[in-house]
Amino acid sequence: MFVPLFWETVEFLYILEKTAVITPFFKNFTNNKVQQINFMMLTHCHELFKPVSIMILVNLALAFVNLLMKKVLNEGTDYMSIITYRQAISFIFMAPIAFIYERKHKVEVRIIFLLFLSALLGVTVPQNLFLLGLEYTSATFSCAFLNMVPVFTFIMAVPFGIEKVNVQSKGGKAKVMGTFVCIGGALLLVLYKGMPLIKPQSQYIADKVTSVPSTAKLETWIIGSIILTVSCLLWSSWFIIQAKISKKYPCQYSCTAILSLFAAIQSAILTLIIKRNNASWILKGKLEIISIIYAGLVGSGLCYVAMSWCVKQSGPVFTAAFTPLIQIFVAILDFSVLKEEIYLGSVAGSALVIAGMYILLWGKSKEQGQDVQKDTQTNQDVERQ
């Protein structure tokens, strides 16, 4: 009860301060430097809390999408047609919302080109590759590769000047350290299986756990691993491109609608070129229809709107840092819903991933807090002059 009340109070003060309603009172009452910094840090906490909450919900929703997609692929549905349907549903859902709320904003040709590139490198190719890798492996194993997305994004953001790293500051050191801890957790998830922590509850699970993969099975998992790595590398580029788009065209609904339209067209053309059989477009049952509708509305629609907003608010590295949560949510759902076994390697790797993500976010928050203090000091110096 206290936490919602606290954040409502912070939000109220934040809005008042932003709208200049409380500004005269703030200047007169908080002439003390420490009081001003504390107030600014309080509003900063409010700004950080929203993106954190949203990204946790986004990755939980994406975990459900990945589990449903694995189930659909096991039923024999073609992965390329899934992408086309998914993006088409997302466009149909997002286009009216974008028209209602953002029709007054004009789209430049440069933004359209960036959205086309974002659709190609961030949706069409990586999602096709990810579903192909998912078909070769498993849901938990595939999602483990998503842990590399924050690392790839961080590496890409630095040379483009989107993310600045001061290795001499505590925040900069924490960001670098958190990135490498995430890498360690991801490698542990993939390379170390370990002993089962909970024994199987049925003979079916026991047979599944004790079965040893054949050489052919091992080869398919290696191929799947390579495909998944390329997919995550391309998806990381989406965060960088989106950061560029959000500065020039901060309209999340329109961006998602146009992105989905381009991705649907690209995926349809790609499917028609590679899959010449019309049977690949046929959905075989209710599960496929429900899963694809959910993936389109939530996975490609609402989740991309939320991620675009977080990229605009907190940057691409901050947004990508939450991607490892997908693997953790999938592992939990695998065990609770699909009755999959949980191993020591999964738990240890997930713990490292969470620790690395926390360290990276702490470093990001530390740097933003230092920026707030600098801005406050600058404003005080200007007022004195």
Secondary structure, DSSP 8 states (H G I E B T S, - for coil): -HHHHHHHHHHHHHHHHHTTSSHHHHHHHT-SHHHHHHHHHHHHHHHHHHHHHHHHHHHHHHHHHHHHHHHHHHTT--HHHHHHHHHHHHHHHHHHHHHHHHTTS---HHHHHHHHHHHIIIIIHHHHHHHHHHHHS-HHHHHHHGGGHHHHHHHHHTTTTSS---TTSHHHHHHHHHHHHHHHHHHHHHH----BSS--SSHHHHHHHH----HHHHHHHHHHHHHHHHHHHHHHHHHHHHHHHHHH---HHHHHHHHHHHHHHHHHHHHHHH---GGGG---SHHHHHHHHHIIIIIIIIHHHHHHHHHHHH-HHHHHTTTHHHHHHHHHHHHHTS----BHHHHHHHHHHHHHHHHHHHHHHHHHHHHHHHHHHHHHHHHH-
